[in-house]
Amino acid sequence: MKNWIYATATVALCAPVATLAQEKNCDISEELTSISTIQGANDQSDKIGEQLTTMGIVTQNLAAPEQLGGVYIQSPESLQDDDPKTSEGLFVSANSTTFADLKVGTLVKLSGQVSEQNGLTQLTDVTELYECGQQPQVAPVTVTLPFSSRQQAEAHEGMLVTVNGQKPLTISGHYPLARYGYFDVSSGRLFTPTQVALPGSEAAAVAEANELNRLQIDDNSQLEPKSLPHQQLFHGPQQSLRSGATLKPLSGVLSQFRDDYRLQPTKPPQLAQRSRITAILPKRKNEVRVASFNVLNYFNGDGMGGGFPTERGAKTPQQLQRQQAKIVAAIDALDADIVGLMEVENDGFEQHSAIRQLTDAVNAVSDINYAIAQPHSARVGTDQISVGILYNAERFKTSTHALTLTQGPFRRGSRVPLAQVFTDKITEQTFTTVVNHFKSKGSCPDDGVNANQQDGQSCWNALRVESAATLLDWIEQQQMPQPILLGDFNAYYYEDPMRYFTDNEYQNVSEADDYSYVYDSQAGALDHIIIHPELAPKLTRVQHLNFNADEPISYDYRDDQYYQPGPYRASDHDPLLVDLVFASPD
């Protein structure tokens, strides 16, 4: 335990003092180093390792053990250097006992060692602390997202700020909320670069802009939350912190953790507008509705209550029941005549198979009687997961079994596609649904054409392009009538595989600002419906349903506390719908 030195003065800086000791302890002296000098104009302080004495006004006390273990201080006006490149705020780390009684607004003089901890300039190992009276409240500095540069953010590190945006401040992501207690905001929604820009230099420019347009909103704690923080922002069907909601201007201290800037709020963030909840538009007369839905590893063990934990899905029978309840609620809500599924356990089509169990569960609640499109083979490829097709058996008839493609990139890489030709019993029109799940962006090779080319498309892009080309060749060779390609293509809107389809006269029914997935607080569409040009005049409506991507992961089937059985957070991907009208024959 260090020998702490305490002295108090009830007067402001440089005012007359009662004793010579207090005057010495609380006045500016030759040994004093201003906060702006400690911070400097670079990312890191030039004073690291030095034992220095400084003065500042307490702007936030987060010294409690469950908080951050220190206080933020800011230079009084008389010690500011008026250099816009240097910050006037500083974090001081010490045990909770040292700072327990320090009130916001107290002028302190203290000595400590300059260090950088996870990117944050701070004083540690405090050896002297003097309280020098209360000061007028520090006025926050207004900062606006996006930052013009990282240097602009660095120049406000440790300072009391008010944050607004050039566009409304938007909750852009919340993946760390349950574990670390923070979420991300941005000025307007952040989009995955290749969702809105061509791969290469254009996508790189979006990525750079995104990095300047994000800020973490913390819960002022370094501990894992016992319950989800920021509950004043919860809203929507599950009362959750949904992405897409906008916030009023934020108040707090601008801090830093590693390469990210974050706000330690001094006032609880407040909602300005709730996240938009997509309402499913009802199907109209004679419309055919086709849906694409990635169900996030639906595995049913051995189908008889055993076989848990499963390879990729539920760990217990209870988790499976909850997962199934959510998926069933979602599929039932879609009211789709044809549902293309991804990430279903690839264990065949018999009584105890996953797809059979899911279909039976849907049929138990749905007004539609679904049948399963089955190939001749016992399974759809050899991967742990497969695609599947459910269809309205009263509306459609099939003249043959479903088709699969196991050659080229589908031999090993992209999952085997499943195609079924349907005839509409009402109009006698024939069309084909082709369900896909292309190779993901993970497990990257170190070199070769499938390595990450650093163009924004991640790895395995060449294989996904090959998958698109092979798929179209197969459709043509099989003379599939009026094909609808749907599924999780693991490629964003402007990436090469999706542009391969449109370059070959197919139409992506979505727009660049649509999304079905949120990763790293950036929204984008991995799930697409691609239609043959013959179908374009028959397309009447496209619906992206934000059931899942905007919801925190804590609300899925694995969480005991926040689980609810409705369709929200049934998966990590949103469903996508199209409605088409086929004319009756003359």
LUMFIDREN-274646 format. One record per atom (N, C-alpha, C): y, x, z. Coordinates in steps of 0.2 Angstrom, whole numbers, plus 5000, padded with zeros to 4 digits. Layout:
BEGIN
YXZ/...
//
This chain:
BEGIN
499450045000/500050005000/500650045000/501150034995/501750074995/502250055000/502650105002/503250095007/503750055003/503749985004/504249945001/504949955005/505549955001/506149955004/506549895002/506749855007/507049795006/507749795009/508249765005/508949755008/509249695004/509649655007/509949605004/510649605005/510949575000/511749565000/511849494997/512249455001/512449394999/513049384994/513149444991/513749444986/513549464979/513949454974/513849464968/513849544966/513649564961/513649634959/514449654958/514549714961/515149744961/515749714966/515549664970/515949634974/515949674981/516449664985/516449694991/515849684995/515649734999/514949725003/515149745010/514649715014/514749725021/514649795024/514149825021/514049895024/513949945018/514050005020/513950065015/513250065012/512750045016/512050045014/511949995008/512149935010/512149885005/512449894998/513049924999/513449944993/513049994989/512750044992/512350094989/511750064985/511450014989/510849984986/510949944981/511449904980/511549854976/512149864970/512449914971/512949934966/512649974960/512949974954/512750014949/512850084951/512350134949/512450204951/512250244945/512350304946/512150354940/511450344938/510950334943/510250334942/510050274939/510450224938/510250154935/510150164927/509650134925/509450134918/509450054916/509850044911/509849974909/509249944906/509149884906/508549854903/508549864896/509049864892/509049874885/508849944883/509049994888/508850064887/508150064888/507850034893/507150034894/506750004888/507049954885/506649914880/506749954873/507349984872/507450014866/507449974860/507550004854/507549964848/506849964844/506349994846/505749994843/505249954846/504649944843/504049904846/503849924853/503849994854/503750014861/504350054864/504350054870/504850094874/504850164873/505350194872/505450274872/505350304879/505350254884/505350284891/504650274894/504150264891/503450254894/503250314898/503050294904/502850344909/503350374914/504050354912/504550374916/504650324922/504850354928/505050314934/505750304934/505950234933/506650224932/506850164937/507550164938/507850114942/508250064937/508250004938/508549954934/508849894938/509249854935/509449794938/509349734934/509249674936/509149614932/509149554937/509249494933/509249434936/508549404935/508249374940/507649344939/507649274935/507349274930/507349214926/506749174926/506149204929/505549174930/505149204934/504849174940/504449204944/503749174943/503249224941/502549204939/502149254943/502349264949/501949314953/501349294957/501249224957/500649204961/500049224957/499449234961/498849264959/498549224953/498649154953/498449114947/498849124941/499449154942/499949154936/499849224933/500449264932/500449324928/500549384932/500649374938/500749434943/501349474942/501949444941/502549474940/503149424939/503749454938/504349414937/504649444930/505049394927/505449424921/506149424924/506449474922/507149484924/507549494918/508249484918/508649494912/509349524915/509649564911/510249604912/510849554914/511149564919/511849534920/512249554915/512749514913/513249524907/513549594908/513649624914/514049684914/513549744912/512949734912/512449784910/512149784903/512449734899/512149724892/512449764888/512149784882/512349834878/512649804871/512549734870/512849704865/512449734858/511949764859/511549784853/511049734851/511049694845/510649644844/509849674843/509749734842/509149764841/508749774848/509149774853/508749784860/508749724864/508249714868/508149654872/508449674879/508749614882/509049624888/508549594894/507849584892/507449554897/506849604898/506549594903/505949644905/505449604910/504849624909/504349594914/504249654919/504149634925/504049674931/503449654934/502949694934/502249684937/502149704944/501949664948/501849684955/501349624958/501149644964/500649594968/501049534970/500749484971/501149414973/501549424979/501249464984/501649464990/502349494989/502349544985/503049584984/503549534981/503349494977/503849444973/503849374976/503449364981/503349294983/503949254984/504449284987/505049244989/505649254985/505549284979/506049294974/506249234971/506849204971/507049144968/507349164961/507249114956/507549124950/508349124951/508649174948/509449174949/509549234954/509049264957/509249324961/509349384957/509849424959/509949484956/509549534960/509149574956/508749624960/508849694957/508749744961/508749814959/508149844961/507749874956/507049894958/506949954954/506449994956/506250054953/505450044951/505250074946/504550074944/504450114938/503850114936/503650154930/503550114924/503850134918/503850104912/503150104909/502950054906/502250054903/502250004897/501750004893/501649954888/500949924890/500949854891/500249824892/500149774887/499649784883/499549734877/500149714873/500549764872/501149754868/501749744872/501749724878/502349704882/502649754886/503249774885/503549824889/503749794896/503549834901/503649814908/503649874913/503849854919/503849904924/503249884929/502949944931/502349934935/502449984941/502049984946/502050024951/502750034955/503049974956/503649964959/503749994966/504150044967/504250084973/504850054977/505350024974/505950004978/506149934975/506349884980/506549824978/507149804982/507749784980/508249764983/508549694981/508549644985/508849584983/509649584984/509949564978/510749584978/511149514977/510849464980/511249394980/511049354973/511249294974/511149244968/511749254963/511549244957/511949244951/512049184948/512549174943/512549114939/511949104935/511649054933/511049044929/511149074922/510649114921/510649144914/510549094909/511049104904/510949054898/510449074893/510049034891/509549054886/509849064879/509549114875/509749134869/509349084864/509649064859/509249014854/508949064849/508249054848/507949084843/507549034838/507549044832/507248994827/506649024823/506148984823/505548994819/505648974812/505449014807/505149074808/505649134809/505349184813/505749244814/505949274807/506449304807/506649344801/506249404800/506049434806/505649494806/505249504812/504749544813/504549554820/505049594824/505449634821/505949664825/506449614828/506549554825/506949504828/506649474834/505949464834/505649444840/505649494845/505449554843/505449614848/506149614852/506649604848/507349614851/507449554856/507049504857/507149454862/506549454867/506149504867/505549514871/505749514879/505549464883/505649464890/506249424891/506649394886/507249364887/507149284888/507549254891/507549174892/507849154885/507449104882/507649084875/507449004875/507848974870/507648904868/507448914861/506848884859/506548894853/506548834849/506848834843/506848774838/506548804831/506548764826/506248784820/506648754814/506648794809/506948774803/506748704800/506048694802/505748624801/505548604808/505348544809/505148524816/504548574818/504648594825/504048634828/503448594828/502948624825/502248584825/501748624828/501348584832/500648614834/500248634829/500148694828/499748714822/499048734823/498848744830/498148764831/498048764839/497448754841/497348754848/496648784850/496348824846/495648844848/495648884854/496148924857/496048954863/496248914869/496348854868/496648814874/496248804880/495548794879/495148784885/495048854888/494948904885/494848974887/495449014890/495949014886/496549054888/497149014889/497148944888/497748904890/498348904886/498248924880/498848924875/498648894869/499148874865/499148844858/499648874854/499648864848/500048894843/500548834840/501148854839/501648814836/501948854830/502248814825/502548844820/503148804817/503548824813/504048784810/503748744804/503548684805/503148654800/502448674800/501948644796/501248664797/501148724793/500648764796/500448824793/499848814788/499848834782/499248824778/498948894776/498348894776/497948954774/498248974767/498349044766/498749064761/498449044754/497849054753/497549034746/497448954746/497648924750/497648844750/498248834746/498848864746/499448854743/499748904739/499348954738/499549014733/499049044730/499149074724/498649114721/498349174725/497749194724/497549254728/497949314725/497949364729/498349424728/499049424731/499549444727/500149454730/500449394732/500349334729/500649274731/500349254738/499749254738/499449234745/499649284750/499749354749/499949404754/500649384756/501049354752/501749344754/501649284759/501249234757/501149174762/500949194769/500449244768/500149274775/500649304779/501049344776/501649384779/502149334782/502249274778/502749224781/502449184787/501749174786/501449144792/501449184798/501349244798/501349284804/502049284807/502549274804/503249274807/503449194809/502949154807/503049084809/502549054813/502449094819/501949064824/502149094830/502049054835/502249074842/501649034847/501449074851/500949054856/501349014862/501148954864/501448924870/500848934876/501048974881/500548984886/500648934892/500148944896/500148904902/500348934908/500648994907/500949044913/500449064917/499849074915/499249094919/498849144915/498549194919/498049244916/497349224917/497249164920/496549144922/496349084917/495649084916/495449024912/495548964916/495848914912/496048854915/495448814918/495548784924/495048734926/495048674923/495548654920/495548594916/496048604910/496048564905/496448584899/497248574901/497648624900/498348624902/498748584896/499348584898/499848544893/499748474892/499448444897/499248374896/499748324895/500448344896/500948294894/501048294887/500648334883/500648324876/500048294873/499648264877/499048234875/499148164872/498848154866/498948084863/498348074858/498448014855/497948004850/497347964853/496847954849/496247904851/495847934857/495848004857/495448034863/495948064868/496548054868/497048084872/496948154872/497148194867/497048264866/497648294863/497648364863/498148394861/498048414853/498248364849/498048364842/498548414838/498248444833/498748484828/499048434824/499648454822/500048414817/500648374821/500548374828/501148344832/501748384832/502348354832/502948394833/503148394840/503548444842/503848454848/504548464848/504848444854/505548454855/505748524856/506348554855/506448624856/506148644863/505948704863/505548734869/505948784873/505848784879/506248834884/505748874887/505948944888/505548984892/505749054890/505249104893/505349174891/504949194886/505249234881/504849254875/504449324878/503849314877/503349374879/502949394873/502549434875/502049464870/501349484872/500849464868/500149484870/499849514864/499749584864/499449614858/499949604853/499749584847/500149574841/500449514841/500449464845/500649404845/501249394850/501749354848/502249334853/502149264856/502249254862/502149194865/502749174870/502749114872/503249084876/502949064883/503249094888/503049074895/503549014897/503348954896/503848894897/504148894904/504748884904/505148864910/505148794911/505048754906/505048684906/504448664902/504048604904/503548584901/503648564893/503348584888/503448564882/503348494881/503748464877/503748384876/503648364869/503248314868/503148284861/503848254858/503848274851/504348234848/504048184843/503548194840/503148144836/502448164837/502048114837/501248114838/500948134831/500448164831/500048184825/499848124822/499948124815/499748064811/498948054811/498747994813/498047974812/497947934806/497447964802/497347934795/496947864797/497247814794/496847754794/496447744788/495847724788/495347714783/495547654779/495747664773/495947604769/495247564767/495247494767/494647464765/494447464758/493847464757/493547464750/493747404747/493947404740/494147344737/493547324732/493647264730/493047234726/492847274720/492247284719/491947324714/492047394714/492447424719/492447494720/491847524723/491747584720/491147624723/491447684727/491247694733/491547744738/491047794739/491347864737/490847924738/491247964743/490847994748/491148034753/490748094754/491148144756/490848214758/490948224765/490448254768/490548254776/490048314778/490348364780/490048424784/489948404791/489248394793/489148374800/489048424805/489148484804/489148534809/488448544812/487948564808/487348584811/487048534815/486848474812/486448424815/485748444815/485448464820/484748484821/484448434827/483848414825/483548364830/482948394834/482848454834/482248484838/481648474834/481148444837/480548424834/480548354832/481048324833/481148244832/480748204837/480548234842/480148184847/480448204854/481048234854/481348244861/481148314863/480848364859/480748424861/481048474856/480848544857/481148594852/481848614853/482048604860/482748624861/482748694866/483248734865/483848724861/483648734853/484048704849/483848714842/484248774839/484048794833/484248864830/485048864830/485348804828/486048804826/486448744829/486148704832/486448644834/486448624841/486148564843/486148544850/485648584854/485948604860/485548644865/485048604869/485148534870/484748494874/484748424871/484248384873/484148314870/484848274871/485148284877/485748254879/486348264874/486348334872/486848354867/486748324860/486048314858/485948284852/486148214852/486048174857/486248104858/486948104857/487348144860/488048144860/488348164853/488048214850/488148234843/488048174838/487448144839/487248094834/487648034835/487848014841/488347964842/488947964838/489248034838/489848044835/489848044827/489248074825/489148074818/489048004815/488647964818/488547894816/489147854816/489547864821/490147824822/490647844816/490647904814/491047934808/490747904802/490147914800/489847884794/489947814793/489847774799/489947704799/490647684797/491147724800/491847704798/492047714791/491647764788/491847784781/491747724776/491247684778/491047624773/490947654766/490547704766/490447734759/489747714756/489747704750/489147684746/488747744745/489047804745/488647864744/488947924749/488547954753/488748004758/488448064756/488848114754/488548184753/488648224760/488048254762/488048284769/487948354768/488248394772/488148464773/487948484780/487548534781/487348564787/486848514791/486448484788/485848454791/485248494791/484948494797/484348534798/483848524792/483648584789/483248584783/482448584785/482248524787/481548514790/481248454786/481448444780/481048394776/481348324777/480848274775/481148204774/480648154778/480148184782/479648144785/479948104791/479548074795/479748034800/480148064805/479948124807/480348164812/480848214810/481048204804/481548254801/482248234803/482648284803/483348274805/483648214801/483648224794/483948174790/483648104791/483048104792/482748034793/483048004799/483048044805/483248014811/484047994811/484448034807/485148024806/485247954802/484847954797/484847894793/484647824797/484147834800/483947774804/484447754809/484747804812/485247794817/485947754814/486047784808/486647754805/486447674803/485847664800/485647604798/485647554804/485547574810/485547534815/486147504817/486747534815/487347504816/487747484810/487647504804/488047494798/487847434794/488347404791/488247354787/487947374780/487947434779/487547464773/486847484774/486447474770/485747494771/485647564767/485647614770/485647684767/484847704766/484747734760/484147764758/484347844757/483847884757/483847954756/483647974749/484148014746/483948044739/483448104741/482848094738/482348154739/482148184733/482048254733/481848294728/481048294728/480748314723/480048324723/479748374729/480148424730/480048474735/480048444742/479648484747/479648454754/480348474757/480648524755/481348544758/481848554752/482448564754/482948584750/483148654750/482748694747/482848774748/482548794754/482748854756/482348884762/482848904768/483548884767/483948904772/483848854778/484048874784/484048834790/484348764789/484948764786/485248704784/485248684777/485348624776/485348604769/485848544768/485948524761/486348464760/485848404759/486248344759/485848284759/486248234756/485948174753/486248124750/486048054753/486448014756/486247944758/486647904753/486247844751/486547804747/486347724748/486847684746/486747614747/486147584743/485647574746/485047554742/485147484739/485547444741/485647374738/486147384732/486547434732/487047434727/486747474721/486347534722/486147574717/485447584716/485247604710/484547614709/484447684706/483947714707/483747784704/483147774700/483247814694/482647814690/482147874690/482447924694/482047984695/482148014702/481848064704/481948094710/482548134710/482848164716/483348204716/483148274713/483648304710/483548374707/483848424711/483548484711/483848544715/483848604710/484248654712/484348714708/484248774712/483748814711/483548864715/483548934712/483948934706/483948994703/484649034704/484749094702/485349134702/485649134709/486249124710/486549124717/486249074722/485849024719/485648984724/484949004726/484649054724/484049084726/484149114733/484649144734/484849174740/485649184740/485949144744/486649154745/486949084746/487149044741/487448974741/486848934743/486848884746/486348834748/486148794741/485548774741/485248744735/485648674734/485948664729/486248594727/485748544726/485948484728/485548424727/485948374722/485648354717/485948304712/485548244712/485848184712/485448124711/485848074706/485548054701/485848004696/485747934698/486247904699/486347834701/486547784695/486247724696/486447674691/486747614696/487347594695/487647544698/487347474696/487047444701/486747374699/487247324697/487847334699/488347274697/488647294690/488747354688/489047364681/488547394677/487947424679/487547454675/487747524673/488347544676/488547614674/488147664678/488047724674/487647774677/488147834678/488047874684/488447934686/487947974690/488148034692/487848084696/488248114701/487948114707/488248144713/487848214714/488248264714/487948334716/488248364722/487848374727/488148394733/488048464734/488548504737/488548574737/488748604744/488448664745/488748704751/488648774749/489248804746/489248874744/489248924749/489148984748/489049044752/489749044756/489649054763/490249054767/490649124767/491149134770/491549194770/491349244776/490849234779/490649274784/490049324782/489949374787/489449424786/489549464780/490149494779/490349534773/490049594772/489849604766/489549674764/490149724764/489949784765/490449844765/490749864759/490349854753/490649874747/490349824741/490549834735/490349794729/490749734728/490549694723/491049644721/491049594726/490549584730/490649534735/490949554742/491149614742/491549644748/492249604748/492549604754/493249584754/493649624750/493949594745/494449624740/495149624743/495249594749/495949594752/496449554748/496149504744/496649464740/496749394743/496449384749/496549324753/495949274752/495449294748/494849254747/494249274751/494349324755/493749354760/493249374755/492649384759/492049404755/491649354752/491149374748/490649334744/491049284739/491649304737/492049264732/491649274725/491449324723/491149334717/490449294717/490149284722/489549244722/489749174722/490249154725/490449084724/490649064717/491049114714/491149104707/490549094703/490049134704/489449134700/489149064702/489149044708/488848984710/489148924706/489848924705/490148874701/489948874694/489948934691/489748934684/489048914683/488548934687/487848914687/487748844688/488148814692/488148744694/488348704687/488948724684/489148684678/488648694672/488348754672/487848764666/487248714668/487048714674/486448664676/486548594674/487148574676/487348504675/487348484667/487648534663/487648524656/486948524653/486548574656/485848574653/485448514655/485548484661/485148424663/485448364660/486048374657/486348314654/486448254659/486748284665/486948234670/487548194668/487448124668/487948084666/488548074672/489148084669/489748074674/489648104680/489648174681/489548204687/490148204692/489948194698/490448204704/490148254708/490548314709/490348374713/490748364719/490348374725/490648364731/490348414736/490648424742/490348464747/490848514750/490548564753/490948614757/490848674752/491348694748/491348744743/491548814747/491748814753/491948874756/492448914752/492848874749/493448904745/494048864745/494648884746/495248844747/495448834740/495948794740/496248754733/496348804728/496648854729/496848904724/496348964723/495848964726/495349014725/494949014719/494649064717/494349074710/493849024709/493349004714/492848954712/493148884711/493648864714/493948804713/494348804706/494648854705/495048854698/494548864692/493948894694/493448894688/493248824686/493148774691/493048704689/493648674685/494248684688/494748654684/494948684677/494748754677/494848784670/494348764665/493748724668/493248694663/493348624663/493948604664/494148534663/493948484668/493648504673/493448464679/494148454683/494148394687/494748384691/494648384698/495048424702/494948424709/495448364711/495148314715/495448254716/496048264722/496048324725/496448334731/497148374728/497548384732/498148424731/498248484736/498648524734/498648594738/498848584745/499248524747/499448514754/498948474758/498348454755/497848424758/497448474762/497048454767/496648494771/496148464774/495548494776/494948474779/494748514785/495148574786/494848624791/495448664793/495448684800/495948724802/495648784805/495848844803/495548904805/496148954807/496148984812/496749034814/497348994814/497348934816/497948894816/498248874809/497848884804/498048874797/497648824794/497948774791/497548714788/497448734781/496848704778/496648714771/496048674770/495848664764/495348624762/494748664759/494248664763/493548694760/493148644757/493248584759/492848524757/493248494751/492848484745/493248454739/492748404736/493048364732/492748324727/493048334720/492548354716/492748374709/492448324704/492848294700/492548244695/492548264688/492048244684/492048254677/492648214674/492948244668/493548214665/493448134663/492748124662/492648054660/492748004666/492748034672/492847994678/493547984680/494048024677/494748024679/495047954679/494947914673/495247854673/494947804678/494347814681/494047774685/494247784692/494547834694/494747854701/495347814703/495247774708/495747734711/496047764717/495747804721/496047824728/495647884731/496047924734/495747984737/496047974745/495547994749/495747984756/495448044760/495948084763/495748144768/495848114775/495248114779/495248074785/495248134791/495848134794/495948184799/495548174806/494948154806/494548144811/494448204816/494348264813/494048324816/494448384817/494748404811/495148464811/495648474815/496048414817/496648414821/496448414829/495848394830/495548384837/495348454840/495448464847/495248524850/494448524850/494248584850/493448594850/493148564857/493548564862/493348534869/493148464868/493248434863/493148364863/492448344859/492148404857/491448394853/490948374858/490348374855/489748344859/489548394864/489748454864/489548504869/489848504875/490448474876/490848474882/490748414886/490548424892/490348374897/490948334899/491548364900/492148334903/492548284898/492548314892/493048274887/492648234882/492048244881/491648204876/491748124876/491848104870/491948024869/491548014863/491147954863/490647944858/490947924851/491647914850/491947894844/491847944838/492147934833/492047974827/492548044827/492948044832/493448104832/493048164835/493148224832/492848284833/492048274833/491848234828/491148234826/490948294823/491348334820/491248394817/491848444817/491848504814/492448544813/492748534806/492448494802/492748474795/492848404795/493448384791/493548314790/493148284784/493048224785/492748184779/493248184773/492948174767/493448164761/493148104757/493548054755/493247994751/493647994745/493247964740/493547944734/493247874732/493747834729/493547764727/493547764719/493047734716/493047734709/492847664707/493147644701/492947574698/492647584691/491947564691/491647564685/491647494681/491847494675/491947434671/491247404669/491147344670/490547314668/490447314660/489847314658/489747324650/489947254647/490147264641/490447204637/489847164635/
//
